[in-house]
Amino acid sequence: MEITQLSRDLDDVFDQAVLYHAFTDYMRDYEAIVYVPAAPSTRVGDPEKKAHRFDPSTRCSAGGTRSPAWKAGRPLECR
C-alpha cells in the first residue's frame, strides 16, 4: 500500500469507533476494524465497517561487486 493511500484511509477513520484491533493468528500482520457511521467529509451515507491490515514486512535488495581478478577469470587467492 502506498503511503498516500494509507494516509487517506486513516483520515477517513479518524475519530471513529474501533471495533477490533489485534495481531492476526499468524502474528505477522496487524488488523484494525473500524465502524464509520457516514462519509467523513459529508456526514451523509450508509454506515460501513472498514478493515485495515498492516503488513510490517520490509523490502530489501542485495547486491555486490566482484574484484578485478574475478572479472578477468583468474582464480582468487586465499590468504
Secondary structure, 3 states (H helix, E strand, C coil): CCHHHHHHHHHHCCCCEEEEEEECCCCCCEEEEEEECCCCCCCCCCCEEEEEEECCCCCCCCCCCCCHHHHCCCCCCCC
